[in-house]
Structures are given as structure tokens and as C-alpha cells.
Amino acid sequence: MPSTLAIADAALKVGYGDMHEQLDSRTVALNLLEKTNKHITKGNKEAQFGIRTRRSWGIGARNEYEDTPEALARKTARASVFLKYHYGVIEGSGQTFKQVATDPQAFVDWMDEEASDIIKTLQRDLNRQFYGVGTGTLALLTNAPAAATTFTVDSAIWLEAGQPIDVLTAATLGNPTPTKGNTAKLTIEDVNPATNTITVSGGTVTAAAGSAVVLAGATVNNWKREWEGLGLIIDNTATLHGINPATESTWKPGYVEASVGTLAEIDLTHLVQGIHQKGGEVTDLLTTYGAVNAYWSTLQGLRRYDGNEKMKGGVDTPVFQSIFGDLPITMDWACPTGTIFALNRNEIFLNQIGDWEWIDGTDGKWMPLVGKDAFRATVKKYSNFGVYRRNSFGKLTGVTEV
């Protein structure tokens, strides 16, 4: 009988490679925020600063021997930014530590990779929180599921397989602790971005449209425990850092325009000029891939080519040529669909106590679990960010993406 692969199979070796990443772990907005490290405070539980909201209007023009103007003091307000607390927890059995550690045993040191991955996940989630409003809402239901394991949401960009979630019913979102519409903590099994359809396991959902999807734990979820991001900062009516724009009218974003539709250069000009007219300045534009495509589409008839083969003057980062100078346009996966943010990095500050750190155990970061041959590690970070000058921020929404 001739030798074949089937016969020689027992003698064949397998050539193993390395572990290769399939997940997007980029933190574009977070990196932009951390460029402001000259504004990092010392990690007190509360960062306070003053803002000037009205001038000293004790001025006036008078005729001879008329009374001079009465003294009118300027007005200020005090802003407060409190720390938010973020944690990541991993566990492993003693057997995993010993048997899935070295090169002959596994592709990677499993628990070492777990420790690295949990920080990447936390960083990515903070990148998402940079755009939020502080409630922890990942998406809002657009249908009313009844004891279902599938539902649709307004946008699925912040949802992905593996996330543990709760669905908080719409009618109770004004309560300190909203009511859950899920029978147990759910795990997202599939996300269809084309239809914004979410499939879950672990329980069912009964909730009305407008109910909020949030990250969940065994007993507590993220509701109103997250950073107060650009969604709250660039809101004409929202109280920010303890100051209500209804009583301090200067404490409003510089420019907000909704329902933009087809993007034109004049829309970006209005955005930057609107902020400038309030006394603010823009250093960066932050948006989606589709909105950048829409911007480039407006420039198609204006591009110049040197010869017939390549375009002269390539760019690494898209730039908007405003009348106040070139503004880099940064694309981020987490930016809400159809939105272009204008911001000033010099008016952002980060209040934090150190970087990510592990809660010390008996063996470095690993704590033994009582009664088990197993270990747990918890990483934490106390931080929050805020803005000194709210009118240096603005946004366009409802941009038709390309």
C-alpha cells in the first residue's frame, strides 16, 4: 500500500503561529483628550474652577455735571467636576495559571493576556464615554419587544457581542434607579449594524420604545455612573459642572446645528465662526468616517492633479481650511452617526488619580478566592474630564453620511 497523508497523519507535526487580534481597540478620542495632560489636576475627589459670566457694566456716557454711572460688579460662577470610578475584574483557576502559561503549553500566557485585555477594554469604553451624556446609555430601543431575545435600537455603534447589558424601561428613566425590562442580566450575542438589530441570551426583554441599554453587572449597572461627555457638554439646556445655562446664559455651547442633511463647506464655516463669535476658538474637528467622506465629496470638483497619475500634495489627516486656519479632522469609530464635533483641546482638563492600577493582593495583583484554587484581579481608575470654556465647543448633527 502506498504512503498517503491519511496513513502518515500520526507522524505529521502542526506548525503553530501566534495569537492575532481581530478586535478594534483604538481609542482615538481618548488619545485626543490625553494630549491635554498639561491640564491634568491632582486627582482630588472634586475639581473646582471659576468662570466669568458677566462683565462689570458700571460704565456709561454722560453730559457735563450729570451723575456718573453706578458701580455694577461682574458676575462669576463656580464649576465642580467630581471623579467617576471605573473597574475591571478578571478571574482564573490555578490550573489555568500553571497550564496555559508557557510557550510549549499555549499560544500566549492566557492570564497575562487577560490582564492586558481588560485594560484595553476599559480604555475603549472610556473612549465611548467621551461622547456620552453621563447616563451610560449605549442605545435606545426603537421597538417594543415582549418577552423577546431580539430588539432594535436607534444606533448599534456602541454595542458589540459579549457585552453584559440591562434594558431600563423608558417610563422609569427619570427615577434614581430605573426599572429593568429584562428578566436577568443579558449578554449580547449578535449585532447587525445594517438593521440595528440586537440578539441577546440569558433572559428576555419586555420594554417600550425609548428604553435604554446600559452595561450591567450582577447587581449594579452603569446608569448615571459614567463620564459626562460631549453629548452633555454640547447641549444648550443641560446643566454642566453644576452650572445651569438657563441662569448663566454664557455657559452654553458655542454653536449647535441640527438636521444638516447634505454637508456643504459653509456648514463647517458656520460651526467654526459661530464658536468664534462667542469668543471661543476651535483646534480640532472630530467626526465619523461617513461624515469625512461627505466632506471630501464636497471637494471633488476642487482637487488638483499633477499630470494624470497621482495627486500632488497627499494628506495623512483630512484638514478643513477655515478662515481662522487649518483644522485637523479626526475620524473615530465611537463618534455618533451623522455628527461633527468642534472642540478646543486647550479648554479640556482631566481630573484623575494616577493611571490604571491593580488593587494589591497577596501575590501582586492576584487575590486568592476563598475556598477555591482560583484567583481574581481588579484594576481601577478614578477620573473624570471637564471643560473650562463651554462655548469653545459645538456640533453639527443630522449630517448625511456618504
C-alpha positions in Angstrom: 0.0 0.0 0.0 1.5 3.4 -0.9 2.0 6.0 1.7 -0.6 8.8 1.8 -1.2 11.7 4.1 -4.0 9.8 5.8 -1.6 7.0 6.7 1.2 9.4 7.7 -1.1 11.6 9.7 0.1 10.4 13.1 3.7 11.4 12.2 2.8 14.9 11.0 3.6 18.0 13.0 1.4 21.0 13.4 3.0 24.4 12.9 1.5 26.9 15.4 1.6 30.6 14.9 0.8 33.5 17.3 -2.5 34.9 18.6 -3.8 37.5 16.1 -6.1 40.4 17.1 -9.5 40.6 15.4 -11.0 43.4 17.5 -10.7 47.2 17.1 -9.0 48.5 20.3 -8.3 52.0 19.0 -9.1 54.9 21.4 -9.0 57.9 19.1 -11.0 60.4 21.2 -9.3 59.3 24.4 -5.9 59.9 22.9 -7.0 63.3 21.9 -8.2 64.0 25.4 -4.9 62.8 26.9 -3.0 65.3 24.8 -4.3 67.9 27.2 -2.1 66.4 30.0 -0.8 69.8 30.9 -4.3 70.4 32.3 -4.4 67.3 34.4 -5.4 68.1 38.0 -4.1 66.3 41.1 -6.9 63.8 41.5 -8.9 65.4 44.2 -12.5 64.0 44.6 -13.7 67.3 43.2 -12.1 69.7 40.8 -13.4 73.3 41.1 -12.7 76.3 38.9 -14.4 79.7 38.4 -16.0 81.1 35.3 -16.7 84.7 34.5 -20.3 85.0 33.3 -20.9 88.8 33.2 -18.8 91.9 32.8 -18.5 94.9 35.1 -21.2 97.1 33.5 -20.6 100.2 35.6 -20.0 102.3 32.5 -21.8 105.0 30.5 -21.7 108.3 28.6 -22.8 111.4 30.4 -23.2 115.2 29.8 -21.5 117.8 32.0 -22.4 117.6 35.7 -24.6 114.5 35.2 -24.3 111.6 37.6 -21.6 109.1 36.8 -22.6 105.5 36.3 -23.4 103.4 39.3 -21.0 100.6 40.2 -22.1 97.2 38.9 -19.9 94.2 39.8 -19.0 91.5 37.4 -20.5 88.1 38.0 -18.8 84.7 38.3 -19.9 81.1 39.0 -18.1 78.1 40.4 -17.9 74.8 38.4 -17.4 71.4 40.0 -16.3 68.2 38.4 -16.4 65.0 40.5 -14.4 61.8 40.0 -16.0 58.8 38.4 -14.8 55.3 39.3 -14.1 52.6 36.8 -13.2 49.0 37.4 -12.2 45.9 35.5 -12.3 42.4 37.0 -10.7 39.1 35.8 -10.5 35.6 37.3 -8.6 32.5 36.6 -8.3 29.0 38.0 -5.0 27.8 39.5 -4.8 25.2 36.7 -5.1 28.0 34.1 -2.2 29.9 35.6 0.0 26.7 35.6 -1.1 25.0 32.4 -1.8 27.8 30.0 1.2 29.9 30.6 4.4 28.9 28.7 5.1 28.6 25.0 5.1 24.8 24.9 1.6 24.9 26.5 -0.2 27.7 24.7 -0.2 30.4 22.1 0.1 33.0 24.8 0.3 33.3 28.6 -3.5 33.3 29.0 -3.8 35.2 32.3 -1.2 37.8 31.3 -3.2 38.4 28.2 -6.4 38.7 30.2 -4.8 41.4 32.4 -3.7 43.3 29.3 -7.1 42.9 27.5 -9.2 44.1 30.4 -7.3 47.5 30.4 -7.7 47.7 26.6 -11.5 47.1 27.1 -11.7 49.8 29.8 -9.8 52.3 27.6 -12.1 51.6 24.7 -15.1 52.1 26.9 -13.8 55.4 28.2 -13.3 56.4 24.5 -17.1 55.7 24.0 -18.0 57.6 27.2 -16.2 60.7 25.8 -19.2 61.2 23.6 -21.9 60.3 26.1 -24.2 62.3 28.4 -23.2 60.6 31.7 -26.2 58.3 31.9 -24.4 55.3 30.5 -26.9 54.8 27.7 -25.4 52.7 24.9 -28.5 52.8 22.7 -32.3 53.4 22.8 -34.9 50.8 21.8 -36.9 51.7 18.7 -39.4 48.8 19.0 -41.3 47.3 21.9 -40.2 43.7 22.5 -42.4 41.4 24.6 -40.5 38.5 26.3 -38.1 38.6 23.3 -34.4 37.9 22.8 -34.1 40.3 19.9 -34.8 44.0 19.6 -33.9 47.0 17.5 -32.1 50.2 18.6 -31.5 53.7 17.3 -27.8 53.1 16.7 -25.7 50.0 17.3 -22.2 51.6 17.1 -21.6 51.3 20.9 -22.9 47.7 21.1 -20.9 44.5 20.5 -21.0 40.8 21.1 -20.1 39.8 24.6 -21.3 42.9 26.4 -23.4 42.3 29.6 -26.4 44.6 29.5 -29.6 45.7 31.2 -32.5 47.3 29.4 -34.0 50.1 31.5 -37.6 50.9 30.8 -38.4 54.2 29.2 -41.1 55.3 31.7 -38.7 55.0 34.7 -35.6 56.7 33.3 -36.4 59.7 35.4 -36.2 57.7 38.6 -32.9 57.4 40.6 -33.0 53.6 39.9 -34.9 52.8 36.7 -36.8 49.6 36.4 -35.3 46.8 34.3 -37.2 45.4 31.4 -35.0 42.3 31.3 -35.7 39.1 33.3 -32.0 38.7 34.1 -28.7 40.2 33.1 -28.4 39.8 29.3 -25.4 39.0 27.1 -25.3 40.4 23.6 -24.7 37.5 21.2 -25.0 39.3 17.9 -25.2 42.8 16.5 -26.5 43.6 13.0 -25.3 47.1 12.2 -27.2 47.2 8.9 -30.6 46.8 10.7 -29.5 47.9 14.3 -30.9 44.5 15.5 -29.5 43.1 18.7 -29.7 39.4 19.8 -29.2 38.5 23.4 -29.0 35.5 25.7 -29.5 34.9 29.4 -33.1 36.2 29.6 -35.8 38.1 27.7 -36.8 41.7 27.2 -40.1 43.4 27.7 -39.9 47.1 27.2 -41.2 50.1 25.4 -39.5 52.1 22.6 -37.1 54.6 24.2 -35.9 52.2 26.8 -32.1 52.5 27.5 -29.5 49.8 27.0 -26.7 50.1 29.6 -23.7 48.0 30.7 -24.7 45.7 33.5 -23.2 43.8 36.4 -24.6 41.1 38.7 -26.3 43.7 41.0 -25.4 47.1 39.6 -25.3 48.7 36.2 -23.7 51.8 34.7 -26.7 54.1 34.9 -25.6 57.7 35.7 -22.1 56.5 36.8 -20.1 57.4 33.7 -18.2 60.4 32.4 -20.3 63.4 31.3 -19.1 63.6 27.7 -19.6 65.7 24.7 -23.2 64.8 24.4 -23.8 66.7 27.6 -21.2 69.4 27.1 -22.6 70.5 23.8 -26.2 70.8 24.9 -27.9 74.3 25.1 -30.1 73.3 28.0 -28.1 70.8 30.0 -26.6 71.7 33.4 -22.9 71.0 33.3 -20.4 71.0 36.2 -23.2 72.2 38.4 -24.0 75.4 36.3 -27.3 75.8 34.6 -27.3 77.7 31.3 -30.8 78.8 32.0 -29.5 81.1 34.7 -26.0 81.6 33.2 -26.6 82.2 29.5 -22.9 82.4 28.7 -22.5 78.8 29.9 -23.7 77.4 26.6 -22.0 75.7 23.7 -20.6 78.0 21.0 -22.7 76.6 18.1 -25.3 73.8 17.7 -27.0 73.0 14.4 -29.3 70.0 13.8 -30.7 68.3 10.7 -27.8 69.5 8.5 -28.5 67.0 5.7 -26.1 67.1 2.7 -22.9 68.6 4.1 -21.5 71.7 2.5 -18.3 73.7 3.4 -20.5 76.5 4.6 -21.9 74.3 7.3 -18.4 73.8 8.7 -17.7 77.5 8.3 -20.9 78.3 10.3 -19.8 75.9 13.0 -16.3 77.4 13.4 -17.5 81.0 13.0 -20.4 80.5 15.5 -17.9 79.4 18.1 -15.6 82.3 17.3 -18.4 84.8 17.6 -18.9 83.6 21.2 -15.3 84.3 22.0 -14.2 80.7 21.7 -11.7 79.0 19.3 -11.6 75.6 17.6 -8.5 73.4 17.5 -10.0 70.1 16.2 -12.9 68.6 14.4 -14.0 65.1 15.5 -16.4 63.0 13.4 -17.3 59.7 11.7 -15.9 58.1 8.6 -19.1 58.7 6.7 -19.1 62.4 7.6 -15.5 62.7 6.4 -16.5 61.1 3.2 -19.3 63.6 2.9 -16.8 66.4 3.4 -14.4 65.0 0.8 -17.3 64.6 -1.6 -17.9 68.4 -1.5 -14.3 68.9 -2.6 -14.3 66.6 -5.6 -14.5 69.4 -8.1 -11.8 71.4 -6.4 -9.0 68.8 -6.3 -5.9 69.4 -8.4 -3.8 66.7 -10.0 -0.2 67.0 -11.3 -0.3 65.1 -14.6 -2.5 62.0 -15.0 -1.0 59.6 -12.5 -1.0 60.8 -8.9 -2.4 63.6 -6.8 0.1 66.2 -5.7 0.2 67.0 -2.0 -1.2 63.9 -0.3 -2.5 64.3 3.3 -2.3 62.0 6.3 -5.2 63.7 8.1 -8.1 65.4 6.5 -8.0 69.2 7.1 -10.7 71.8 7.0 -9.3 75.1 5.7 -11.2 77.6 7.9 -10.8 81.3 7.8 -9.0 81.0 11.1 -6.5 78.4 9.9 -6.4 74.7 9.1 -8.3 72.4 11.4 -7.5 68.7 11.5 -10.4 66.4 11.1 -10.1 63.2 13.3 -12.2 60.2 12.5 -13.4 57.9 15.4 -15.4 54.7 15.4 -17.3 55.9 18.5 -18.5 59.2 17.2 -22.3 59.2 16.9 -23.6 58.8 13.4 -24.0 62.0 11.3 -22.3 64.2 13.9 -19.3 66.6 13.6 -17.9 67.9 16.8 -15.8 71.1 17.1 -13.7 71.3 20.2 -10.7 73.1 21.7 -8.2 70.8 23.3 -6.8 73.7 25.3 -10.1 74.1 27.2 -10.4 70.4 28.3 -8.9 69.1 31.5 -8.6 65.7 33.0 -9.0 65.1 36.7 -7.6 61.7 37.8 -5.7 59.9 40.5 -2.9 58.2 38.6 -3.3 55.8 35.8 -4.8 52.3 35.8 -3.7 50.4 38.9 -4.3 47.0 40.3 -5.8 46.5 43.8 -2.9 44.8 45.5 -3.3 41.1 46.5 -1.0 38.7 48.3 0.7 37.9 45.0 0.9 41.3 43.3 -2.4 42.0 41.6 -3.8 38.5 42.1 -6.0 37.7 45.1 -6.9 34.1 46.0 -10.6 33.3 46.1 -11.6 31.8 49.4 -12.1 28.0 49.3 -11.0 27.7 45.6 -7.9 27.1 43.6 -8.5 30.3 41.8 -7.5 34.0 41.7 -9.1 37.3 41.0 -7.6 40.7 40.0 -9.3 44.1 39.9 -7.9 47.1 38.1 -9.3 50.6 38.8 -9.0 54.2 37.8 -10.6 57.3 39.4 -11.0 60.0 36.8 -13.3 62.5 35.0 -12.9 65.2 32.5 -14.4 68.6 32.1 -14.2 71.8 30.1 -13.1 75.3 31.2 -14.9 77.2 28.4 -18.1 75.6 27.1 -18.6 78.0 24.2 -15.4 76.7 22.6 -17.3 73.5 21.7 -20.0 72.9 19.1 -21.5 70.3 16.8 -23.4 69.6 13.6 -25.9 66.7 13.7 -28.0 65.0 11.1 -25.2 65.1 8.5 -26.0 62.7 5.6 -23.1 60.3 5.6 -21.5 59.0 2.4 
